[in-house]
Amino acid sequence: MSDLELDLDAMLARFQERAEAVRSRNMPPIGGEERQRFLDQAQADFMDFAIIGDAAASIEDGILTLRIDLSSSDEA
């Protein structure tokens, strides 16, 4: 990256903040199928932001790498 350096910790913190914002988002006054679509989108948004927010990030040879542990915590 030229003059702009990427602060990986700050980037991951922003994703964690976005996940929390989705989690605490107020439900708009909607019902029926529209309500379910809203809930489904909120769940997908939360999952995406949380996964990236929990990643271990590094830059090697100009390539941003996000390592994401998808193994369950009960596996040894």
C-alpha positions in Angstrom: 0.0 0.0 0.0 1.5 3.3 -1.0 1.2 6.2 1.5 -1.7 4.7 3.3 -0.8 2.0 5.8 -3.5 -0.5 6.8 -4.0 -0.8 10.6 -5.1 -4.4 10.9 -6.1 -4.2 14.5 -8.3 -1.1 13.8 -9.9 -2.8 10.8 -10.8 -5.9 12.9 -12.1 -3.7 15.7 -14.4 -1.9 13.1 -15.8 -5.3 12.1 -16.4 -6.2 15.8 -18.2 -2.9 16.3 -20.3 -3.5 13.2 -21.3 -7.0 14.5 -22.3 -5.5 17.8 -24.3 -2.7 16.0 -26.2 -5.4 14.1 -26.8 -7.3 17.3 -28.3 -4.3 19.1 -30.1 -2.9 16.1 -33.8 -2.0 16.8 -36.5 -3.9 15.0 -38.4 -1.6 12.6 -42.2 -1.8 12.8 -42.6 -4.5 10.1 -44.4 -7.8 10.0 -44.9 -11.0 8.0 -42.5 -11.9 5.3 -40.7 -8.6 5.4 -40.0 -9.1 9.1 -38.5 -12.5 8.5 -36.3 -11.1 5.6 -35.1 -8.4 8.0 -34.2 -10.9 10.7 -32.5 -13.2 8.2 -30.4 -10.3 6.8 -29.5 -9.2 10.3 -28.3 -12.7 11.2 -26.2 -12.9 8.0 -24.7 -9.4 8.6 -23.9 -10.3 12.2 -22.2 -13.6 11.3 -20.2 -12.0 8.5 -19.0 -9.1 10.6 -18.3 -11.3 13.7 -16.3 -13.9 11.7 -14.1 -11.2 10.1 -13.8 -9.4 13.5 -12.5 -12.5 15.1 -9.9 -13.2 12.4 -6.2 -13.1 12.8 -4.9 -10.7 10.1 -1.5 -10.3 8.5 0.0 -8.8 5.4 2.7 -10.7 3.7 4.2 -9.7 0.4 1.4 -7.2 -0.1 -1.3 -9.8 0.4 -3.9 -9.4 3.2 -4.6 -12.8 4.8 -7.4 -13.4 7.3 -7.0 -16.6 9.3 -10.4 -17.7 10.6 -10.6 -20.7 13.0 -13.9 -22.5 12.0 -13.3 -25.5 14.2 -15.7 -25.9 17.1 -14.4 -25.3 20.6 -15.3 -28.8 21.8 -12.9 -30.5 19.2 -9.5 -31.4 20.4 
